[in-house]
Amino acid sequence: MHHHARLGSAIANMRCAKVLLLVSSLMLLPCTTLWGQPYQGPIIDAHGYLGASFNWEIMVEAMDRNNVTQRTVMARYYPGGPRDLPGSDEDAVRLAGRYPGRFFPLVGMQLPLLTGSHKWRSPDREVERLIAETERKLASGRFFGIGEFIVRHWSYSSGPHAEQENPIYSTFTRRMSAIAARFEAPMVVHMEGYPALVDDFSRLLAEYPNARFVWAHNCGRSKVPVIRSMLARHPNLFCDLAGMTNVGTTGYGTGWPRMEEFTALIEQDGVLYPDMKALYEEFPDRFMLGMDVAHAPGNNLQNYSRRVNRFRDLLGQLKPQTAKKFAETNAIRIFKLSSAVRR
């Protein structure tokens, strides 16, 4: 009996050692080994910016190296510093002409003239002129959306951007929504998910069902129940994941992101949180990617590659058909890029 007992104990110890060895080995493996291989297909950067100081030769090289085939560009009219000059819609059109089929301009809404919530509630002469210009630009066929509308924006931990708080349901946004619906041009909205703003946004979405809205940054960094509820109720709402990986960036908001009780991250160390992963599989047609390069100093090969590679790791954890939609086909459909390529 003692012999059998010792033999059984030895076998048990051997099994335990094998389990420990397996666990130790797994701990040394990269997360992509545990969660699937990085996504290898082409990617569309559906949340890009443009400034006069951007080096587009470097940017195109970064796109080519990372198999990023196309990119939407929104002019940032705010100056970012002496080496980060503001851009314009005209710059975006020239860029698209220089690299046919690669860049797709949106009518830029990051404008100093929109500072002040009173201008959103009661448009002044400048804002009236902006509305008329937006209509003319969309009619030209050279623009593929409008944005980024800065509704609720946090100041950077370092940088010139200030806090902004504008109404999502206002005379200005309602008139822009009507124009967007007529030209089938998506409106990209930057709005942190404060509950009162979410309620007002839901009202706008319901009032303009033929307008398409892209709620940037994983639907304002909202938690899963809020995103799920909004997507389920509003088929004209889409989201991008721009700025949600915290790689190759100086950070947005204090403590990236500035933590409020309604905010949530999507991943940690390159691994999707289970509830976010389930949400993405539940709504595979509603999300896009974006590298969120907004300033010239960050406009370099290394930073861009880090952001793309993190997204490839995250996409590798989704079903292949979901990953392809997030990476490419959703952006083509939502921004109607295929019609542009045919032209």
Order of alpha helices (4+ residues) and beta strands (2+ residues): alpha-alpha-beta-alpha-beta-alpha-beta-alpha-alpha-beta-beta-alpha-beta-alpha-beta-alpha-alpha-beta-beta-beta-alpha-beta-alpha-alpha-alpha-alpha
